[in-house]
Amino acid sequence: MKRRSLIMILTLIMSTVSAQKGNEKTGALLWKISGNGLEQPSYVFGTQHFTLSTFLDSIECVKQAFASCEQMVGEVVINDVDTLATEVQKAEMMPQDTTLQMLLSAEDYRFVDEQLTAVCGVGLQSFGLLKPSVISLKFMSSLYERMFSQINTSEILDIWFQRQAVNKGIPVIGLETVQYQIKIVYEAKSLKQQAADLVSMLKNTDDLEIGLKTLNNLYHSADLKGLSEIFNEENLTELEARNKRWLEKLPAIMAEKPSFIAVGCLHLVGEEGILVGLEQLGYIVEPVIEICDGSP
């Protein structure tokens, strides 16, 4: 299965480094987790699903922290996505008795067709019977690649870490199943709502571009607080529910082996993020922001 499908799944689920402010976790993308009975520390790294692995060259400690760990933890295991490619592709398709013409007015259909052609190079006919949510993700991906032309999906951070783990011969653990991510990406909203969201997004492309640039800048600045403020309550509610389930799994995972945990950066932010959650469970959670001396 093309790696782009994984990026699409990861994307929706959606500068000066400063220090922590009270219990606020910000100012770093890499965090050391120790104490609470751990014999060796684990690390949590916040990814941005369109950022290339070359970005790690600007964060000295990440590769050292990765090398010190004996297993890698991600949101979902890439090999599972490849294995279940047919299931993913099936979830992307609309029911046989539904078409985009049924979900969109004639005016909206023409508008969406024009916008897709302008950004993706092809119109609605080329998207076949894909669900509107899938078309939205493909549009966003194409827009991002047009804005940041250096994007190479084979070098995306989430993929890079798992490839390195395989090359290193260490286990890769997924916090969620592919089936679960299929559900939240492709089945959480009705087809009618997906179509309305697609039209709304295309009518606000300028705002989307600004948002993508802002997201990119905040991430490269390690401004986790800023990232938390640009997402709406609906998205954060779903993130918080996922974080809670992950926090039930992570203690046993880290107790088994020192782990490198790479998940979307929004899962790190706020009082309901996994960093504060781990601290509340009794772990010492420290930002790794200094230049490494060989022992992160």
Long-range contacts (C-beta under 8 A, 24 or more apart in sequence): 1-81, 1-82, 1-85, 1-88, 1-89, 2-153, 3-78, 3-153, 3-154, 3-156, 3-159, 4-141, 4-153, 5-81, 5-85, 5-88, 5-89, 6-76, 6-78, 6-81, 6-158, 6-159, 7-49, 7-50, 7-141, 7-153, 7-156, 7-158, 7-159, 8-134, 8-137, 8-138, 8-141, 8-185, 9-76, 9-81, 9-88, 9-178, 9-181, 9-182, 9-185, 10-49, 10-75, 10-76, 10-158, 10-264, 11-49, 11-50, 11-137, 11-140, 11-141, 12-133, 12-137, 12-184, 12-185, 13-75, 13-181, 13-184, 13-185, 13-238, 13-239, 13-242, 13-264, 14-231, 14-235, 14-264, 14-266, 15-217, 15-218, 15-220, 15-221, 15-222, 15-223, 16-221, 17-221, 17-222, 17-289, 18-223, 19-287, 19-289, 20-287, 21-225, 23-271, 23-276, 23-279, 24-225, 25-224, 25-268, 25-269, 25-273, 25-275, 25-276, 25-285, 25-287, 26-222, 26-223, 26-224, 26-225, 26-226, 26-269, 27-222, 27-223, 27-224, 27-287, 27-289, 28-222, 28-224, 28-287, 28-288, 28-289, 29-59, 29-62, 29-219, 29-222, 29-224, 29-265, 30-59, 30-61, 30-62, 30-65, 30-287, 30-288, 30-289, 30-296, 31-268, 31-275, 31-285, 31-286, 31-287, 31-288, 32-65, 32-284, 32-285, 32-286, 32-287, 32-288, 32-296, 33-254, 33-278, 33-283, 33-284, 33-285, 34-283, 34-284, 34-286, 35-282, 35-283, 35-284, 36-251, 36-281, 36-282, 36-283, 36-284, 37-255, 38-254, 38-255, 38-258, 38-283, 40-68, 40-258, 41-68, 41-258, 42-69, 42-254, 42-258, 42-259, 42-260, 42-261, 43-68, 43-69, 43-259, 43-260, 43-261, 43-288, 43-296, 44-261, 44-262, 44-263, 44-268, 44-274, 44-275, 44-278, 45-161, 45-260, 45-261, 45-262, 45-263, 46-224, 46-263, 46-264, 46-265, 46-266, 46-267, 46-268, 47-157, 47-158, 47-161, 47-262, 47-263, 47-264, 47-265, 48-157, 48-215, 48-216, 48-219, 48-264, 48-265, 49-156, 49-157, 49-158, 49-264, 50-144, 50-148, 50-151, 50-156, 50-216, 51-156, 51-157, 51-216, 51-219, 51-220, 52-150, 52-151, 52-152, 52-155, 52-156, 52-157, 53-155, 53-156, 53-157, 53-160, 54-155, 55-157, 55-220, 56-157, 60-291, 60-292, 61-288, 61-290, 61-291, 61-292, 61-296, 64-292, 64-294, 64-295, 64-296, 65-260, 65-288, 65-296, 66-161, 66-164, 66-260, 68-258, 68-296, 69-170, 69-257, 69-258, 69-259, 69-260, 70-170, 70-257, 70-258, 70-259, 71-165, 71-170, 71-171, 71-172, 71-173, 71-253, 71-256, 71-257, 71-258, 71-259, 71-260, 72-161, 72-162, 72-164, 72-165, 72-170, 72-171, 72-172, 72-173, 72-259, 72-260, 72-262, 73-172, 73-173, 73-174, 73-175, 73-250, 73-253, 73-259, 73-260, 73-261, 73-262, 73-263, 74-158, 74-161, 74-162, 74-172, 74-173, 74-174, 74-175, 74-261, 74-262, 74-263, 75-158, 75-174, 75-175, 75-176, 75-181, 75-263, 75-264, 76-174, 76-175, 76-176, 76-177, 76-178, 76-181, 77-162, 77-172, 77-173, 77-174, 77-178, 78-158, 78-159, 78-162, 78-163, 78-172, 79-172, 80-174, 80-177, 80-178, 81-178, 84-178, 84-179, 87-178, 87-179, 87-182, 88-178, 88-182, 91-182, 91-185, 91-186, 91-187, 92-130, 92-131, 92-134, 92-186, 93-128, 93-129, 93-130, 93-131, 94-129, 94-130, 94-131, 94-191, 96-129, 98-191, 99-129, 100-124, 100-132, 100-195, 103-132, 103-191, 103-192, 103-194, 103-195, 104-195, 104-199, 108-195, 108-199, 111-199, 111-202, 111-203, 112-198, 112-199, 112-202, 115-139, 115-202, 115-205, 116-202, 119-143, 119-146, 119-205, 131-186, 131-191, 131-194, 132-191, 132-194, 132-195, 132-197, 132-198, 133-185, 133-186, 133-189, 133-194, 133-197, 133-198, 134-186, 135-198, 136-194, 136-197, 136-198, 136-201, 137-185, 139-198, 139-201, 139-202, 140-201, 140-208, 140-212, 143-205, 143-208, 143-209, 143-212, 144-212, 147-209, 147-212, 147-213, 148-216, 157-262, 158-262, 161-260, 161-262, 165-260, 171-257, 173-253, 173-259, 175-245, 175-246, 175-249, 175-250, 175-263, 176-242, 176-245, 184-238, 188-238, 219-265, 222-289, 224-265, 224-268, 224-269, 224-273, 225-269, 227-265, 227-266, 227-269, 228-266, 228-269, 228-270, 228-273, 231-266, 236-266, 236-270, 236-272, 239-266, 239-267, 239-272, 240-272, 242-267, 243-267, 243-272, 243-273, 243-274, 243-277, 244-272, 244-277, 246-274, 247-274, 247-277, 247-278, 247-281, 250-274, 250-278, 251-281
